[in-house]
Amino acid sequence: MSAPRATPALFVTLGMLYFAQGLPAGLLGKSMPALARDAGLSPEWIGLLALPALPWALKFLWAPWVDRWGSGKPNHRKRWILACVLAVMLVLAVTALFPREWLFGPGFALLVVLLFLLNLFSATQDIATDGLATRLLTPDLRGLGNSIQVNGYKIGMILGSGALLIMVGHWGWQGTLASLMLALLLVALVVWRFHEPPEQIRPRRPVTLRWWRRQLTLFWWRPGMAVWLIILLGYKVGDGFGTRMIKPFLVDRQWTLEAIGRLDLVSSLVGLAGAALAGVLMMRLSRKLALFGFAGLQALSFLGWWAVASSPADHWIWPVALFEQFADGLSTVALFVLMMDYCRSGHEGSDYTMQASVQLFAVGAFTLASGFSAAWLGYAGHFLLAAILCTAVIIAAFFWQAPLVGNAKKVTP
């Protein structure tokens, strides 16, 4: 059976799904550092707020079960996605029951648990969504598809970060979380109306621990995978490491939460433009040039933050923030396209998730250390180290070849 033809309904649905995943990512990765610093938490504690994102790094452990449980039945991945979106809404509803001041004070442990659950359900939804996208997007449409993915995700991050910081000042904590739940309800309605094309029926072995270990071996024991593993581990660590301390840096520069929210909102829109442009460029540039060229731009952006942090003047903050988000949009699309290219037919969800987990594990480890880096090196030294980390991965370009796509990827489950 040939792959189902991509339709506008698929692109709209994928955009909405990645939008839903961007909401908690923006909340945890961008809003929480600013809110926490504003509440008086030290940079070290803010760095440790990355711990609730652990499910994103570990989701490869249960990804094969998401791929298999319910496969062969109508709307296999759609049912997983709907369940996860509703679960995220429930967690937000529980979070809204408690005052913001209490959660960042005596209730901090509960906040960490709620954020962990939020990320657990979002990460599980991501497994099903990535499997759906990888199965239905043909190689020639993956640049466009990943552009839509990153744009949807970044729009969700805008609402969960910059817009949230602005809304908290006007609508309050409960009203802001209620608006996020309403947005997720709209996503659930779009997904409900989407008809997932049936999967090819094929004999499948039972999902066991032995089978799972074999799939890990089959995926990684291929030519060129050692270099690709190094790229996955290093490609976004500088970005995650550096970005984590941008909001605390601005708070310490006496920026208000609303001013930070406006900056984040506008810069995220520029990031959307970068992701959209990357979707076009990926259809024209070689995979190698796009992947490592965009990594170089990411490194330049953190050199910009180093220069800003080294100067008492604030007039360069806006252009540097805009350029950093533009470079992030470009590099993220390039990485996601390559991750799809490495997926095997019949294992799209678990293969993509496995790569994402490796990448997120490395980013998470460096993000946990970001607060200590900023405290010990100062913000300027921290951003310079982030630029060095972004640059280091470019060395791998001399040893890496892009994978073949298409019929070379057919495997037996």
Secondary structure, DSSP 8 states (H G I E B T S, - for coil): -------HHHHHHHHHHHHHHHHHHHIIIIIHHHHHHHTT--HHHHHHTTGGGHHHHHGGGTHHHHHHTTTTSTTHHHHHHHHHHHHHHHHHHHHTTS-HHHHTTTTHHHHHHHHHHHHHHHHHHHHHHHHHHHHHS-GGGHHHHHHHHHHHHHHHHHHHTHHHHHHHHHHHHHHHHHHHHHHHHHHHHHHHH---------------HHHHHHHHHHHHSSTTHHHHHHHHHHTTHHHHHHHTTHHHHHHHTT--HHHHHHHHHHHHHHHHHHHHHHHHHTTTS-HHHHHHHHHHHHHHHHHHHHHHHTSS--TTHHHHHHHHHHHHHHHHHHHHHHHHHT--BT-HHHHHHHHHHHHHHHHHHHHHHHHHHHHHHHHHHHHHHHHHHHHHGGGGGGT------SGGGB---
